[in-house]
């Protein structure tokens, strides 16, 4: 495994004097901090994806409602554009 090999390589260099005393532990702490930040970023991206999916679903529902409203508006405009003599009164058939 590359991580184990890297860890042993760093530890070996530390023992041989190629790394300042304590440098291995500081490096390891930095790597661990970086990994934690990556995990937090991953969770934030996953949460953002879930929010975007909910927004998409809500947008579809809103578009459906707008279609219904536009249909009602079209019918209302059509009715308003008809002369009063052609409009159907409640309970009566429209004259054609």
Backbone as CSV, one residue per row, in Angstrom:
resi,resn,N_x,N_y,N_z,CA_x,CA_y,CA_z,C_x,C_y,C_z
1,UNK,0.847,-1.178,0.000,0.000,0.000,0.000,0.891,1.240,0.000
2,UNK,0.579,2.188,-0.807,1.441,3.349,-0.985,1.519,4.198,0.286
3,UNK,0.393,4.335,1.000,0.392,5.146,2.219,1.339,4.563,3.252
4,UNK,1.305,3.254,3.429,2.203,2.602,4.390,3.649,2.780,3.964
5,UNK,3.914,2.605,2.665,5.275,2.773,2.165,5.750,4.197,2.396
6,UNK,4.884,5.163,2.135,5.249,6.571,2.322,5.525,6.849,3.796
7,UNK,4.674,6.295,4.662,4.831,6.515,6.096,6.161,5.944,6.565
8,UNK,6.482,4.724,6.117,7.741,4.111,6.518,8.929,4.865,5.934
9,UNK,8.787,5.375,4.737,9.847,6.139,4.101,10.125,7.418,4.887
10,UNK,9.061,8.087,5.272,9.216,9.326,6.046,9.827,9.013,7.403
11,UNK,9.337,7.944,8.032,9.874,7.567,9.343,11.358,7.213,9.220
12,UNK,11.728,6.499,8.143,13.133,6.143,7.947,14.001,7.373,7.741
13,UNK,13.524,8.325,6.964,14.293,9.559,6.760,14.405,10.355,8.048
14,UNK,13.360,10.311,8.866,13.408,11.028,10.139,14.480,10.427,11.042
15,UNK,14.549,9.089,11.065,15.562,8.432,11.900,16.974,8.698,11.375
16,UNK,17.108,8.803,10.065,18.442,8.996,9.488,18.894,10.459,9.540
17,UNK,18.036,11.355,9.970,18.433,12.747,10.115,18.086,13.617,8.923
18,UNK,17.414,13.095,7.920,17.042,13.889,6.759,15.851,14.816,7.039
19,UNK,15.147,14.548,8.100,14.016,15.401,8.496,14.314,15.895,9.903
20,UNK,14.020,17.159,10.133,14.266,17.716,11.465,13.472,16.942,12.508
21,UNK,13.979,16.870,13.734,13.241,16.191,14.797,11.847,16.799,14.951
22,UNK,10.848,15.964,15.021,9.471,16.422,15.162,8.820,16.755,13.843
23,UNK,9.598,16.826,12.772,9.053,17.168,11.463,8.063,16.129,10.964
24,UNK,8.361,14.868,11.246,7.446,13.793,10.838,6.081,13.998,11.474
25,UNK,6.087,14.305,12.761,4.805,14.452,13.468,4.070,15.702,13.013
26,UNK,4.822,16.772,12.733,4.186,17.978,12.211,3.595,17.697,10.823
27,UNK,4.362,16.986,10.000,3.863,16.639,8.663,2.630,15.758,8.758
28,UNK,2.694,14.797,9.657,1.554,13.896,9.834,0.324,14.668,10.316
29,UNK,0.524,15.605,11.228,-0.589,16.423,11.718,-1.164,17.266,10.588
30,UNK,-0.297,17.814,9.743,-0.761,18.612,8.606,-1.576,17.749,7.648
31,UNK,-1.093,16.545,7.371,-1.824,15.630,6.492,-3.174,15.275,7.106
32,UNK,-3.189,14.990,8.391,-4.452,14.651,9.066,-5.437,15.817,9.027
33,UNK,-4.933,17.031,9.222,-5.792,18.215,9.140,-6.337,18.370,7.729
34,UNK,-5.477,18.139,6.744,-5.918,18.241,5.353,-6.991,17.204,5.046
35,UNK,-6.795,15.987,5.528,-7.796,14.938,5.312,-9.128,15.302,5.956
36,UNK,-9.078,15.877,7.137,-10.319,16.274,7.811,-11.027,17.375,7.025
37,UNK,-10.264,18.334,6.519,-10.864,19.398,5.709,-11.471,18.828,4.426
38,UNK,-10.817,17.851,3.829,-11.359,17.213,2.624,-12.664,16.503,2.954
39,UNK,-12.720,15.825,4.092,-13.964,15.141,4.505,-15.094,16.156,4.725
40,UNK,-14.760,17.282,5.339,-15.770,18.312,5.556,-16.256,18.879,4.220
41,UNK,-15.339,19.099,3.303,-15.698,19.600,1.984,-16.576,18.593,1.252
42,UNK,-16.243,17.318,1.356,-17.048,16.274,0.726,-18.480,16.293,1.264
43,UNK,-18.619,16.433,2.578,-19.952,16.482,3.178,-20.716,17.721,2.709
44,UNK,-20.031,18.855,2.610,-20.685,20.084,2.156,-21.153,19.950,0.708
45,UNK,-20.332,19.340,-0.131,-20.713,19.153,-1.534,-21.895,18.194,-1.632
46,UNK,-21.877,17.137,-0.833,-22.988,16.180,-0.827,-24.280,16.875,-0.381
47,UNK,-24.198,17.701,0.656,-25.371,18.446,1.130,-25.871,19.417,0.063
48,UNK,-24.944,20.081,-0.615,-25.331,21.017,-1.676,-26.041,20.272,-2.802
49,UNK,-25.579,19.079,-3.118,-26.234,18.272,-4.140,-27.657,17.930,-3.768
50,UNK,-27.877,17.593,-2.496,-29.233,17.274,-2.024,-30.132,18.504,-2.113
51,UNK,-29.604,19.662,-1.749,-30.379,20.908,-1.831,-30.730,21.207,-3.286
52,UNK,-29.778,21.005,-4.189,-30.036,21.266,-5.600,-31.110,20.321,-6.146
53,UNK,-31.104,19.079,-5.699,-32.133,18.124,-6.146,-33.510,18.571,-5.662
54,UNK,-33.603,19.018,-4.406,-34.890,19.523,-3.886,-35.338,20.750,-4.667
55,UNK,-34.409,21.644,-4.984,-34.749,22.828,-5.778,-35.272,22.427,-7.152
56,UNK,-34.657,21.435,-7.750,-35.104,20.959,-9.054,-36.534,20.427,-8.966
57,UNK,-36.813,19.624,-7.951,-38.168,19.081,-7.776,-39.179,20.203,-7.540
58,UNK,-38.814,21.169,-6.723,-39.707,22.304,-6.470,-39.938,23.117,-7.746
59,UNK,-38.904,23.279,-8.549,-39.037,24.023,-9.808,-40.012,23.332,-10.753
60,UNK,-39.962,22.007,-10.796,-40.901,21.251,-11.643,-42.324,21.485,-11.170
61,UNK,-42.544,21.432,-9.863,-43.894,21.656,-9.316,-44.375,23.075,-9.612
62,UNK,-43.498,24.044,-9.462,-43.869,25.438,-9.737,-44.223,25.601,-11.212
63,UNK,-43.449,24.984,-12.096,-43.738,25.073,-13.532,-45.104,24.470,-13.843
64,UNK,-45.459,23.371,-13.180,-46.784,22.766,-13.384,-47.891,23.721,-12.942
65,UNK,-47.683,24.389,-11.801,-48.687,25.341,-11.313,-48.812,26.536,-12.260
66,UNK,-47.683,27.010,-12.777,-47.714,28.132,-13.719,-48.477,27.738,-14.980
67,UNK,-48.295,26.502,-15.446,-49.045,26.024,-16.611,-50.545,26.053,-16.357
68,UNK,-50.966,25.611,-15.165,-52.392,25.633,-14.823,-52.895,27.073,-14.790
69,UNK,-52.132,27.954,-14.158,-52.531,29.366,-14.072,-52.630,29.980,-15.465
70,UNK,-51.657,29.672,-16.331,-51.706,30.196,-17.703,-52.926,29.663,-18.448
71,UNK,-53.278,28.400,-18.227,-54.472,27.840,-18.856,-55.735,28.558,-18.418
72,UNK,-55.846,28.821,-17.132,-57.007,29.552,-16.615,-57.020,30.969,-17.185
73,UNK,-55.856,31.605,-17.236,-55.777,32.969,-17.771,-56.175,32.993,-19.247
74,UNK,-55.716,31.996,-20.010,-56.091,31.940,-21.427,-57.600,31.796,-21.599
75,UNK,-58.195,30.932,-20.787,-59.643,30.751,-20.877,-60.373,32.024,-20.473
76,UNK,-59.877,32.693,-19.445,-60.493,33.945,-18.996,-60.381,35.007,-20.085
77,UNK,-59.215,35.110,-20.706,-59.025,36.094,-21.777,-59.925,35.781,-22.971
78,UNK,-60.057,34.499,-23.296,-60.923,34.099,-24.401,-62.373,34.479,-24.097
79,UNK,-62.798,34.206,-22.877,-64.160,34.539,-22.472,-64.367,36.059,-22.499
80,UNK,-63.358,36.797,-22.035,-63.487,38.257,-22.003,-63.519,38.852,-23.404
81,UNK,-62.882,38.177,-24.356,-62.856,38.722,-25.713,-64.134,38.412,-26.496
82,UNK,-64.960,37.505,-25.984,-66.217,37.174,-26.667,-67.254,38.264,-26.403
83,UNK,-68.076,38.526,-27.381,-69.154,39.500,-27.127,-70.103,38.935,-26.073
84,UNK,-70.697,39.791,-25.274,-71.586,39.329,-24.210,-72.702,38.415,-24.713
85,UNK,-73.161,38.617,-25.907,-74.260,37.791,-26.411,-73.819,36.346,-26.661
86,UNK,-72.524,36.085,-26.820,-72.028,34.742,-27.077,-71.581,34.022,-25.800
87,UNK,-71.457,34.749,-24.705,-71.015,34.125,-23.457,-72.126,33.275,-22.879
88,UNK,-71.771,32.211,-22.246,-72.762,31.337,-21.649,-73.049,31.811,-20.234
89,UNK,-74.274,32.071,-19.974,-74.678,32.439,-18.613,-74.820,31.153,-17.822
90,UNK,-74.666,31.218,-16.536,-74.822,30.006,-15.740,-76.178,29.362,-15.994
91,UNK,-76.145,28.085,-16.324,-77.370,27.348,-16.541,-77.913,27.457,-17.960
92,UNK,-77.302,28.217,-18.847,-77.776,28.356,-20.221,-76.656,27.999,-21.183
93,UNK,-77.015,27.532,-22.336,-76.045,27.239,-23.388,-75.691,28.537,-24.108
94,UNK,-74.436,28.644,-24.527,-74.020,29.813,-25.283,-74.640,29.741,-26.690
95,UNK,-74.969,30.925,-27.221,-75.519,30.972,-28.573,-74.378,30.905,-29.554
96,UNK,-74.565,30.145,-30.580,-73.534,30.012,-31.599,-74.032,30.545,-32.904
